Amino acid sequence: MAIGQGEYVYFDLNTTDFGTMQKMVEVINKAVPGSASAADGRQVRVKAPVNPDERVAFLGLIEGLELKPTQMAAKIIVNGRTGSVVMNQSVTLDSCAVAHGNLSVTVTADNAVSQPNPLAAGQTAATTNAQIDIKQESGKLLNVRGGANLADVVKALNAIGTNPQDLISILQAMKSSGALRAELEII
């Protein structure tokens, strides 16, 4: 079976992503200077050896290159039937308050910075300490402070038996208020 015709091989991304395409061209050109160029946001054109043995070795080299894709847009997928929630790492929350039925949820997040001693070899690191308190009682206000982790909020809501429709309603309210910084897709 032939492994490409002519002096070029083409690599395609599954979806258009200009940021990842730019990184892909840079990584290939770092390994083999001047060999790669982007055709568009999905396809990169790479000048490859014509000799089949050299081409196989070249493609092995390209295949082994490490590429970290650009961070995707924040997205949350909720299955309304099962209540499953899947989100990527880009999802963030801003401060908001929500009252929903008999749920009372308070989320607080304190951001802290840990710095090593002046002559230590360590690095400065940012940390978030989230505290989530959920009670089922007469309708109260849900207070969510910015920086809270949505995964922790959803996990806590599920732990007290929030049904899928309540979860969807809470997420939709957060999205409508502008506090949920993500695309919300209900399936």
N, C-alpha and C positions, 0 to 999 in steps of 0.2 A: 504494500500500500504506500502510495506517495505521501510525503510529508510536506507538501506545498510545492508550488510551481514558481519559477522566477526568483528574483532576488529578494522579495519581501515575504514576510509572514504577518498575519494579522491576529490580534487578540481582541476579543470582544468582552465587555462587561455585561452582566445580566440586565442592568438598568443604567440609564443615562446618569452619570455623576461626574461633572466637570472637575470637581476637587480631587476625587480619586484618580481620574484620568491624568491630571497634571502630576500627581505623585507617582503614578505608574511610569510616565515618560521620564521623570527625573531619576527614579530608581534604575530603570533600564539603561539610561544614558550614563549614569554613574558607573555601572558595571561595564558597559560597552559604549564609550563616548561617541555621540553623534549617530547612533543607530536607530533611535526611536523618535517618532513624531505622532501627535494626536491627529486623527482624521476628523473626530468630533468627540462628543461626550461619552461615546460608547466604544469606540474602536481606536486602537493604537496600531500603527504600521511600524514594523521593525525590519531593518535591513539585515538579512541573514546570509550565511555562506550558501553557495549553490551546491557544493559537494555534499552528497547525502550523509557521509560520516561526520563531516564538520558540522552540518546542520543539526544532526541529532545531538551532538555534544553542546552546540550553541543553545538549542531549545532546552536541554537539561539545565544549563546555566540559568537561563531566563526563568524557567519553572521554579528553580530553587531560591529566587530572590524573595526577600521578605518585604511586604508592603502593608502598611497600616492604612485602611480606608479612612476617608474623612468621616467625621462624626455625622450621623444621619440626623434629620430633623426629628424633634421630639414627637413621639407618637404613643398613644395608648389604644389598645384593642380590648374591648370588653365583649364577652359572650353573654348576651342577655339571658340565655336559657340556663347556663351553668353558673354564671357569676364569675367565670375565670377572667382575670385581668392580666394582660401582658403589656409591659412598657419597656422602652429602651432607656439608656442611661441619661439621655438628654432632657428628660422630663423634670421640670422644676415647678415649685409652688411659690406664689406670692402670698402675702398676708390676706386673710379673708375670714369672714364669719358666716356660718351656715346653720340654720335651725331646720331640723328634719324630724318630723314625727316625735317619737319618744327617745330619740338619741341625743345624748350630750357628749360632744367630743371636744377635747382640748388638746391641741398640739402645740408644743413649744420647742423651739430649736435654738440653742445657744452656740454660736460660732466662736471658736477659740483658736489661737495660734500658739504652737509649741516651738520655741526657739532653743537651739543648743547653746551651750556656753560659748563665749566669744572665740576661744581657741580650739573648740571641739570640731571634729570632722563631720558632724551631723548636718542635716538640712532642716530648714524651717518647714513645718507642716501645718496645714489648716485642718481642723477637725470640727465636726458638727455633733453635738450631743442633743438628741431628740428625746423628748418625754411625751408619751401619749397616754391620755386618761380618757376612757370611754365608759359612760354609764347609760343604762336604759331607765329613764324616768320621764316625768312630764316634760314636754317639749322645752328645751333650753337652746341656748345659742352655741354653735360650733365655732370655736376660735382657732384658726390655723395661722401660725406665724410664718412669715417668709423664711425659706430655707429648709422647711420641714421636708422630709423624704416621703413622697407619695406612696412608695411601696410599704413603708411602715404604717401609714394611715390605713391603707387598704387591708393590710394584714390584721391590724387591730379591729377594724370593722368586721372582717370575716370571723374573727375569733369570738365575737359576741353573737354571731348568727345573723348578721345583716343579710337580708335576702337580695338576690341579684337586682331586682327592680329598685330597691332602696340605694344600692351601690351606684347604679347607673344614674339615678336622680341626683345623688350627691355630686358625682363627677361632672354631670351636665351643668349643675348649678355653679360649680367651681369654674368650669370653662366659660359659661355665659358671663360671669362676673369679671373675667380676665385674670383670675388668680391661678388658673391651671394653664401653664405655658406648654401646651402640647396639642397636637391634633388628636381628637377623640373620635374613634370609630367603633360603633356598636354593631356587632354581627349577630 
